[in-house]
Amino acid sequence: MPRHALPAAAALLLAATAVFAQSTSPVVLTFSTVGDSRQDPQGYDQVSVGPQLSGQDAIWLQNTKAFARILRTIQAQKANMLFFNGDMIHAYGWAAYGYTSLPDSSKINGVSGASAVPTPIAPATTADIVGSDLMATYRQYAYWRGMVSTVMETGTYVWPVPGNHETQVKALGKKAKVENEQAWAANMGDLIFDTARYQALLGLPISNATLGPVGSTSTPTADGLTTDQSKLSYSFDHKVGTSIFHFAVVNTDAVGADGKAPAAWLANDLLNAKARGATKFFVFGHKPAFTYDYKSDGVTTPAAGLDATSVTARNAFWDVITAYQAIYFCGHEHIYNISQWQKDVNSPTAYQVLVGAGGSPFDDKLSALQGHTSTRPATDRSYSWATVKVHADGSVDLYGFGFDEKFGPTTMFDHIYIP
């Protein structure tokens, strides 16, 4: 599966606001995107947060310092929108009232993995309720919403993208459950779509807002989905004058379709957008289509993206991306990489923008611990995000930014002009 990776740009130190477009066509929209700022009480990155966690960070997020700085810089770059590409909370539990915290093991009630069906445990005390997965999930959502509320109040609309930590239950073999999808909708649904706030912040209305498909066990969607995806996958147009730019969010871990993107829904969505005159397409999901191999010494990074579940399903999704020359933004891998990918040597390429280093523990562990070197040592252990400037003619300037694990100066990692 060949990959054409972009070379690393020279590390240019920039002020937070120094994002310069190079097209003569005026910039009409700026958006930023980042993912993966979840807590990890057991596997946090000690280099990033110190040898011990503070009381607040042990309960909530260890990445507050990194994510807060990214948010401040995005504000300084005057992004009109922020797409957060999933795993904003640790969760991974079962957000079903009536279940206390499930054991984090490969077996439940003697049954292993995905086949495990625990016996419901009715909460008997206040401590049972407070200690339940449902309560933990809601507390973590509230913390994240509080962090991003400042950017909403200062001119940046926030779009949430579901991640596997939001939809899946780890103790059931990392399988998505409907109660977790419902918890997502309850905590994020008001952002999809707050049309009045969007117009107040961007000065233009949302056009052609489209919610994801709703399936059932008796009538699955074209992608085989059997649950309500209306607040997990969605799309809209942003129209400036005669220019139409289309944005689509896909859930890459739906119930019964873990590790698969809804390619049929997306194909129909982009077809309709093109018929309306859309000239540029931006797609956001949690899992990368192609796993970024960040090890450079012959040790292969295990597949972690859509390619880990089904290459056939991944190719169907990537066919849609390339057919519309969309740009796909994602997270899941806690690392930074912008590359052009193709499903095979005869297929066209398209850009995948991996910005999953929003504060979660780095996937590229310290070389001394892992015994390997990085493909891009200057950026593989850096907190990072992308900022995109869209021009009236549909061309874009794509910038990758970040700062190292010691919280050094903000650096521009890449600048790519896409006609």
C-alpha positions as CSV (number, residue, x, y, z in Angstrom):
1,M,0.0,0.0,0.0
2,P,2.2,2.8,-1.2
3,R,2.3,6.2,0.5
4,H,3.6,9.5,-0.7
5,A,4.6,11.3,2.4
6,L,5.4,15.0,2.4
7,P,8.9,16.0,3.5
8,A,9.1,17.9,6.7
9,A,9.2,21.7,6.3
10,A,12.0,23.6,7.8
11,A,11.2,24.5,11.4
12,L,10.3,28.2,11.2
13,L,9.5,30.0,14.4
14,L,6.3,32.0,14.1
15,A,4.3,34.3,16.3
16,A,0.9,32.7,17.0
17,T,-0.9,35.0,14.6
18,A,1.7,34.8,11.7
19,V,-0.3,32.6,9.3
20,F,0.1,34.1,5.8
21,A,-1.8,32.9,2.8
22,Q,0.0,32.9,-0.6
23,S,-2.8,33.0,-3.1
24,T,-3.9,36.3,-4.7
25,S,-7.5,35.2,-4.1
26,P,-8.9,36.6,-0.9
27,V,-9.2,34.5,2.2
28,V,-12.8,34.1,3.1
29,L,-12.7,31.4,5.8
30,T,-10.2,30.1,8.4
31,F,-10.6,27.0,10.4
32,S,-8.4,24.9,12.7
33,T,-8.5,21.3,13.6
34,V,-7.0,19.1,16.4
35,G,-7.9,15.9,18.2
36,D,-7.2,13.7,21.2
37,S,-7.0,15.6,24.4
38,R,-8.4,12.9,26.6
39,Q,-7.1,11.9,30.1
40,D,-5.3,8.7,30.7
41,P,-4.8,8.1,34.4
42,Q,-2.7,5.0,34.0
43,G,-0.7,5.7,30.8
44,Y,-0.1,9.5,31.0
45,D,3.1,10.8,29.5
46,Q,5.5,11.7,32.3
47,V,7.7,13.9,30.2
48,S,4.8,16.0,29.3
49,V,3.1,16.4,32.7
50,G,5.8,15.6,35.2
51,P,6.5,12.5,37.3
52,Q,3.3,13.0,39.3
53,L,-0.2,14.2,38.6
54,S,-1.7,17.1,40.5
55,G,-5.0,16.4,42.3
56,Q,-7.1,18.1,39.6
57,D,-5.3,16.5,36.7
58,A,-5.5,13.0,38.3
59,I,-9.3,13.4,38.3
60,W,-9.9,15.3,35.1
61,L,-7.3,15.8,32.3
62,Q,-3.5,15.6,32.4
63,N,-3.4,17.6,29.2
64,T,-5.0,20.8,30.4
65,K,-1.7,22.8,29.9
66,A,-1.2,21.6,26.3
67,F,-4.8,21.8,25.1
68,A,-5.4,25.2,26.7
69,R,-2.3,26.5,24.9
70,I,-3.5,25.1,21.6
71,L,-6.9,26.7,22.1
72,R,-5.3,30.1,22.9
73,T,-3.2,29.9,19.8
74,I,-6.1,29.0,17.6
75,Q,-7.9,32.0,19.0
76,A,-4.9,34.2,18.2
77,Q,-4.9,32.8,14.6
78,K,-8.5,34.0,14.4
79,A,-10.0,30.7,13.3
80,N,-13.7,31.0,12.4
81,M,-14.3,27.3,13.2
82,L,-12.6,24.6,15.2
83,F,-13.1,20.9,14.4
84,F,-12.1,18.6,17.3
85,N,-11.4,15.1,15.8
86,G,-12.5,12.9,18.7
87,D,-11.2,11.5,22.0
88,M,-11.9,14.6,24.0
89,I,-12.7,12.4,27.0
90,H,-11.2,9.2,28.4
91,A,-14.6,7.5,28.9
92,Y,-14.3,4.0,27.4
93,G,-16.9,2.8,29.9
94,W,-20.5,2.0,29.4
95,A,-22.7,5.0,29.8
96,A,-25.8,3.0,30.8
97,Y,-27.6,3.9,33.9
98,G,-27.9,0.7,35.9
99,Y,-24.3,-0.3,35.3
100,T,-21.6,0.6,37.8
101,S,-18.0,0.9,36.5
102,L,-17.3,-2.3,34.4
103,P,-14.1,-4.2,35.1
104,D,-11.3,-3.3,32.8
105,S,-10.4,-6.8,31.7
106,S,-10.7,-9.2,28.8
107,K,-13.4,-11.2,30.6
108,I,-16.7,-10.3,32.2
109,N,-18.7,-12.9,34.0
110,G,-16.4,-15.5,32.6
111,V,-17.1,-14.4,29.0
112,S,-14.3,-12.9,26.9
113,G,-14.1,-9.8,24.8
114,A,-16.9,-8.7,22.5
115,S,-19.2,-11.6,23.5
116,A,-19.3,-10.4,27.1
117,V,-22.7,-9.3,28.4
118,P,-22.5,-8.3,32.0
119,T,-25.4,-8.6,34.3
120,P,-27.0,-5.2,35.1
121,I,-26.1,-3.9,38.5
122,A,-28.8,-1.6,39.9
123,P,-27.2,1.3,41.8
124,A,-28.0,0.8,45.5
125,T,-26.2,3.8,47.0
126,T,-25.3,7.3,46.1
127,A,-21.7,6.1,45.7
128,D,-22.8,3.6,43.2
129,I,-24.4,6.3,41.1
130,V,-21.4,8.7,41.4
131,G,-19.0,6.0,40.6
132,S,-20.9,4.8,37.5
133,D,-19.6,5.0,34.0
134,L,-22.5,7.2,33.1
135,M,-21.6,9.8,35.7
136,A,-17.9,9.6,34.8
137,T,-18.7,10.2,31.1
138,Y,-20.9,13.2,31.8
139,R,-18.3,14.8,34.2
140,Q,-15.6,14.4,31.5
141,Y,-17.8,15.9,28.8
142,A,-18.6,18.8,31.1
143,Y,-14.9,19.5,31.7
144,W,-14.1,19.5,28.0
145,R,-17.1,21.7,27.2
146,G,-15.9,24.2,29.8
147,M,-12.5,24.3,28.2
148,V,-13.8,25.0,24.7
149,S,-16.4,27.5,25.8
150,T,-13.9,30.3,25.8
151,V,-13.2,30.0,22.1
152,M,-17.0,29.9,21.4
153,E,-17.3,33.2,23.3
154,T,-14.5,34.8,21.3
155,G,-15.5,34.1,17.8
156,T,-14.7,30.4,17.0
157,Y,-17.5,27.9,16.4
158,V,-16.7,24.5,17.8
159,W,-17.6,21.3,15.8
160,P,-17.3,18.0,17.7
161,V,-16.2,14.7,16.0
162,P,-16.9,11.5,17.8
163,G,-13.9,9.3,18.7
164,N,-13.7,5.7,19.8
165,H,-13.2,6.7,23.5
166,E,-16.6,8.4,23.3
167,T,-18.5,5.5,21.6
168,Q,-16.8,2.3,22.6
169,V,-16.7,0.2,25.7
170,K,-13.2,-1.1,26.4
171,A,-14.3,-3.9,28.7
172,L,-16.5,-5.3,25.9
173,G,-13.6,-5.6,23.5
174,K,-13.6,-2.0,22.4
175,K,-17.1,-2.1,20.9
176,A,-19.4,0.8,20.4
177,K,-22.6,0.8,22.4
178,V,-25.8,2.6,21.8
179,E,-25.9,4.1,25.3
180,N,-22.5,5.8,24.5
181,E,-23.8,7.2,21.3
182,Q,-26.8,8.6,23.2
183,A,-24.5,10.1,25.8
184,W,-22.6,11.8,22.9
185,A,-25.8,13.2,21.5
186,A,-26.9,14.5,24.9
187,N,-23.6,16.3,25.5
188,M,-22.7,17.4,22.0
189,G,-26.0,17.6,20.2
190,D,-26.6,21.3,20.8
191,L,-23.5,22.1,18.8
192,I,-25.0,20.2,15.8
193,F,-26.4,22.7,14.7
194,D,-26.6,25.9,16.7
195,T,-27.6,28.0,13.7
196,A,-28.1,31.3,15.5
197,R,-24.7,31.2,17.2
198,Y,-23.0,30.1,13.9
199,Q,-24.4,33.1,12.1
200,A,-23.5,35.4,15.0
201,L,-19.9,34.2,15.0
202,L,-19.3,33.8,11.2
203,G,-21.7,36.5,9.9
204,L,-23.2,34.0,7.5
205,P,-25.9,31.2,7.9
206,I,-25.3,27.5,7.8
207,S,-26.5,26.1,4.5
208,N,-27.9,22.7,3.8
209,A,-27.4,21.3,7.3
210,T,-27.7,17.5,7.0
211,L,-27.8,15.0,9.8
212,G,-26.5,11.5,9.6
213,P,-28.6,8.4,8.9
214,V,-30.9,6.7,11.3
215,G,-31.0,3.0,11.0
216,S,-32.6,0.1,12.9
217,T,-32.1,-3.6,13.2
218,S,-35.1,-4.1,10.8
219,T,-34.0,-1.5,8.4
220,P,-30.2,-0.8,8.4
221,T,-28.8,2.1,6.5
222,A,-26.8,1.7,3.3
223,D,-23.7,1.4,5.4
224,G,-25.3,-1.3,7.6
225,L,-25.9,1.0,10.6
226,T,-28.7,0.1,13.0
227,T,-28.6,3.1,15.4
228,D,-29.3,6.8,15.3
229,Q,-26.3,8.6,13.7
230,S,-28.0,11.9,13.3
231,K,-25.7,13.7,15.8
232,L,-22.6,11.6,15.1
233,S,-22.3,12.1,11.4
234,Y,-23.4,15.4,9.8
235,S,-22.6,17.9,7.1
236,F,-23.2,21.5,6.0
237,D,-22.2,24.1,3.4
238,H,-20.5,27.4,4.1
239,K,-21.4,29.8,1.3
240,V,-19.5,33.0,0.6
241,G,-20.8,34.9,-2.3
242,T,-20.9,32.4,-5.2
243,S,-18.3,30.0,-3.5
244,I,-19.6,27.0,-1.6
245,F,-17.4,25.0,0.7
246,H,-18.7,21.7,2.1
247,F,-17.8,20.2,5.5
248,A,-18.7,16.6,6.5
249,V,-18.1,14.8,9.8
250,V,-18.2,11.0,9.9
251,N,-18.4,8.6,12.9
252,T,-15.7,6.0,12.4
253,D,-16.9,3.8,15.3
254,A,-20.6,3.4,15.1
255,V,-22.5,0.5,16.8
256,G,-21.9,-2.6,14.7
257,A,-19.4,-0.8,12.5
258,D,-16.3,-0.2,14.7
259,G,-13.4,1.0,12.7
260,K,-15.4,1.8,9.6
261,A,-16.5,5.1,8.1
262,P,-20.0,5.5,6.5
263,A,-18.7,5.6,2.9
264,A,-22.1,5.2,1.3
265,W,-23.6,8.1,3.3
266,L,-20.6,10.2,2.6
267,A,-20.7,9.5,-1.1
268,N,-24.3,10.6,-1.4
269,D,-23.6,13.6,0.8
270,L,-20.7,14.8,-1.3
271,L,-22.6,14.1,-4.6
272,N,-25.4,16.3,-3.4
273,A,-23.0,19.0,-2.3
274,K,-21.3,19.0,-5.7
275,A,-24.6,19.3,-7.4
276,R,-25.2,22.5,-5.4
277,G,-22.0,23.9,-6.7
278,A,-19.5,23.1,-3.9
279,T,-15.9,23.5,-5.0
280,K,-14.0,22.3,-2.0
281,F,-14.7,19.4,0.4
282,F,-13.4,18.9,3.9
283,V,-14.1,15.6,5.7
284,F,-13.4,15.0,9.4
285,G,-13.3,11.7,11.3
286,H,-11.5,10.2,14.2
287,K,-9.6,7.3,12.9
288,P,-7.1,7.8,10.1
289,A,-7.7,5.9,6.8
290,F,-4.0,5.1,6.7
291,T,-2.0,4.5,9.8
292,Y,1.0,6.7,10.0
293,D,4.2,4.6,10.6
294,Y,6.3,6.8,12.8
295,K,9.1,4.3,13.4
296,S,12.1,4.7,11.2
297,D,14.3,1.7,12.0
298,G,12.4,-1.2,10.5
299,V,9.9,-1.6,13.4
300,T,6.5,-1.2,12.0
301,T,3.8,0.7,13.8
302,P,0.8,-1.5,14.3
303,A,-2.2,-0.6,12.1
304,A,-4.5,1.7,14.2
305,G,-6.7,3.4,11.6
306,L,-9.5,2.2,9.3
307,D,-6.9,-0.1,7.7
308,A,-6.8,-2.1,10.9
309,T,-10.4,-3.2,10.6
310,S,-11.0,-3.7,6.9
311,V,-8.8,-2.6,4.0
312,T,-11.8,-3.2,1.6
313,A,-14.0,-0.8,3.7
314,R,-11.1,1.6,4.0
315,N,-10.6,1.6,0.3
316,A,-14.4,2.3,-0.3
317,F,-14.1,5.3,2.0
318,W,-10.9,6.6,0.4
319,D,-12.5,6.2,-3.1
320,V,-15.0,8.8,-2.0
321,I,-12.3,11.1,-0.6
322,T,-10.2,10.9,-3.8
323,A,-13.3,11.2,-6.2
324,Y,-14.0,14.7,-4.7
325,Q,-10.3,15.5,-3.9
326,A,-11.5,16.1,-0.4
327,I,-9.0,16.7,2.4
328,Y,-9.5,14.2,5.3
329,F,-8.7,15.4,8.8
330,C,-8.4,12.9,11.6
331,G,-6.8,12.0,15.0
332,H,-6.7,8.7,17.0
333,E,-2.9,8.3,16.6
334,H,-1.4,10.7,19.1
335,I,1.0,12.2,16.7
336,Y,1.3,14.7,13.8
337,N,1.6,13.8,10.1
338,I,0.4,15.3,6.9
339,S,0.7,13.1,3.8
340,Q,-0.7,12.2,0.5
341,W,-2.1,8.7,0.3
342,Q,-3.4,6.4,-2.3
343,K,-5.1,3.0,-2.0
344,D,-2.9,1.5,-4.7
345,V,-0.4,2.5,-7.4
346,N,-3.1,3.2,-9.9
347,S,-5.3,5.4,-7.7
348,P,-5.2,9.2,-7.3
349,T,-3.8,10.6,-4.1
350,A,-5.5,12.8,-1.5
351,Y,-4.3,14.5,1.6
352,Q,-4.8,13.0,5.1
353,V,-4.1,15.5,7.9
354,L,-3.4,13.6,11.1
355,V,-3.5,16.0,14.1
356,G,-4.0,13.6,17.0
357,A,-1.6,15.3,19.4
358,G,-3.9,17.6,21.3
359,G,-2.6,16.6,24.7
360,S,-3.1,12.8,25.0
361,P,0.0,10.7,25.7
362,F,2.2,10.7,22.7
363,D,2.1,7.4,20.6
364,D,5.8,7.9,19.9
365,K,7.2,7.0,23.3
366,L,10.7,8.0,24.4
367,S,13.3,6.3,22.1
368,A,15.1,5.1,25.2
369,L,12.0,3.2,26.3
370,Q,10.9,2.0,22.9
371,G,14.3,1.3,21.4
372,H,13.5,3.0,18.1
373,T,13.9,6.3,16.4
374,S,11.2,8.5,14.9
375,T,10.4,9.1,11.3
376,R,10.2,12.8,12.0
377,P,12.0,13.4,15.2
378,A,11.3,17.1,15.1
379,T,7.5,16.6,15.3
380,D,6.7,13.1,16.4
381,R,6.7,14.1,20.0
382,S,5.0,17.5,19.6
383,Y,1.6,18.9,20.5
384,S,0.1,20.0,17.2
385,W,-2.9,21.2,15.2
386,A,-3.6,22.4,11.7
387,T,-5.0,25.8,10.6
388,V,-6.5,26.1,7.1
389,K,-7.1,29.3,5.1
390,V,-9.7,28.9,2.4
391,H,-9.7,31.3,-0.5
392,A,-12.6,32.5,-2.6
393,D,-11.4,30.5,-5.6
394,G,-11.5,27.3,-3.6
395,S,-7.7,27.0,-3.1
396,V,-6.4,26.5,0.4
397,D,-3.3,27.1,2.5
398,L,-2.8,24.2,4.9
399,Y,-0.5,24.9,7.9
400,G,0.7,22.5,10.5
401,F,1.7,24.0,13.8
402,G,3.0,22.7,17.1
403,F,5.3,23.0,20.1
404,D,7.5,20.4,21.6
405,E,6.9,18.3,24.8
406,K,8.9,20.8,26.8
407,F,6.4,23.6,25.7
408,G,8.9,25.5,23.6
409,P,8.0,28.1,21.1
410,T,5.2,27.6,18.6
411,T,6.7,26.3,15.3
412,M,5.3,25.9,11.8
413,F,5.9,22.3,10.7
414,D,4.3,22.4,7.2
415,H,2.8,24.8,4.7
416,I,1.0,23.2,1.8
417,Y,-0.8,25.1,-0.9
418,I,-3.6,23.1,-2.5
419,P,-5.2,24.6,-5.6
